[in-house]
Amino acid sequence: MHEAIALSEALGHAATIAQPLTQLPWALQINGDAEAALRESDRALAREGEIVHPQFFGIAQAMRGWALSRIGRDEEGISELERAFAGEL
């Protein structure tokens, strides 16, 4: 997935970048790696303003909420999940 992100960044096409950038946190969530999912969700969400594909970023925001809850930041995680569900999903 990291290679896909690097290749898509080299291409510079917004949808091509958004897809792997926002899917990586989901893959990490499936593997149960909350800390990595949080890190990669933050990385994806930091690019949200420059890549106008909100459907992708709702997934990253939801994965960020899951990760926050898994590492013990429950209230913050629930709030992030609510924003994700209200805004994008």
VMD Tcl script that draws the C-alpha trace (Angstrom):
set ca {
  {0.00 0.00 0.00}
  {2.89 2.37 0.73}
  {4.21 1.74 -2.77}
  {0.79 2.57 -4.24}
  {0.78 5.85 -2.31}
  {4.26 6.74 -3.57}
  {3.33 5.91 -7.16}
  {0.08 7.86 -7.01}
  {1.86 10.88 -5.58}
  {4.31 10.71 -8.48}
  {1.38 10.76 -10.90}
  {-0.22 13.73 -9.14}
  {-3.79 12.66 -9.93}
  {-6.13 13.47 -7.02}
  {-8.33 10.36 -7.14}
  {-5.30 8.16 -7.64}
  {-3.72 9.65 -4.52}
  {-6.89 9.64 -2.41}
  {-7.68 5.97 -2.96}
  {-4.63 4.30 -1.39}
  {-4.04 7.13 1.09}
  {-7.47 6.65 2.65}
  {-7.65 2.87 2.24}
  {-4.43 2.21 4.17}
  {-6.01 3.13 7.54}
  {-8.84 0.71 6.76}
  {-6.40 -2.11 6.02}
  {-4.59 -1.37 9.26}
  {-7.91 -1.41 11.13}
  {-8.71 -4.83 9.70}
  {-5.32 -6.01 11.01}
  {-6.09 -4.51 14.44}
  {-3.19 -2.03 14.40}
  {-4.79 0.99 16.06}
  {-1.63 3.07 16.41}
  {-0.69 2.69 12.74}
  {-4.31 3.28 11.68}
  {-4.35 6.52 13.69}
  {-1.04 7.66 12.18}
  {-2.13 6.89 8.61}
  {-5.60 8.39 9.14}
  {-3.98 11.61 10.32}
  {-1.69 11.50 7.28}
  {-4.67 11.08 4.94}
  {-6.78 13.74 6.64}
  {-3.90 16.22 6.46}
  {-4.24 16.04 2.66}
  {-8.03 16.46 2.62}
  {-7.92 20.14 1.70}
  {-5.82 19.57 -1.39}
  {-7.61 16.45 -2.68}
  {-11.30 17.12 -3.24}
  {-12.82 13.66 -2.89}
  {-14.76 13.73 0.38}
  {-16.08 10.19 0.05}
  {-12.57 8.87 0.57}
  {-11.85 11.00 3.61}
  {-14.98 9.89 5.46}
  {-13.42 6.44 5.59}
  {-10.16 7.83 6.97}
  {-12.06 9.85 9.56}
  {-14.04 6.78 10.65}
  {-10.85 4.73 10.92}
  {-9.33 7.54 12.99}
  {-12.30 7.37 15.35}
  {-11.93 3.59 15.68}
  {-8.20 3.93 16.37}
  {-8.69 6.61 19.02}
  {-11.22 4.40 20.80}
  {-8.90 1.38 20.63}
  {-6.03 3.26 22.26}
  {-8.23 4.44 25.12}
  {-9.31 7.86 23.87}
  {-12.94 6.76 23.78}
  {-14.75 10.10 23.91}
  {-12.55 11.58 21.21}
  {-12.98 8.44 19.09}
  {-16.76 8.44 19.39}
  {-16.88 12.13 18.48}
  {-14.72 11.46 15.40}
  {-16.95 8.55 14.35}
  {-20.06 10.69 14.71}
  {-18.52 13.40 12.51}
  {-17.51 10.79 9.94}
  {-20.98 9.27 9.79}
  {-22.71 12.65 9.70}
  {-20.46 14.21 7.10}
  {-19.22 11.62 4.68}
  {-20.55 8.11 5.03}
}
mol new
graphics top color blue
foreach p $ca { graphics top sphere $p radius 0.5 }
foreach p [lrange $ca 0 end-1] q [lrange $ca 1 end] { graphics top cylinder $p $q radius 0.2 }
display resetview
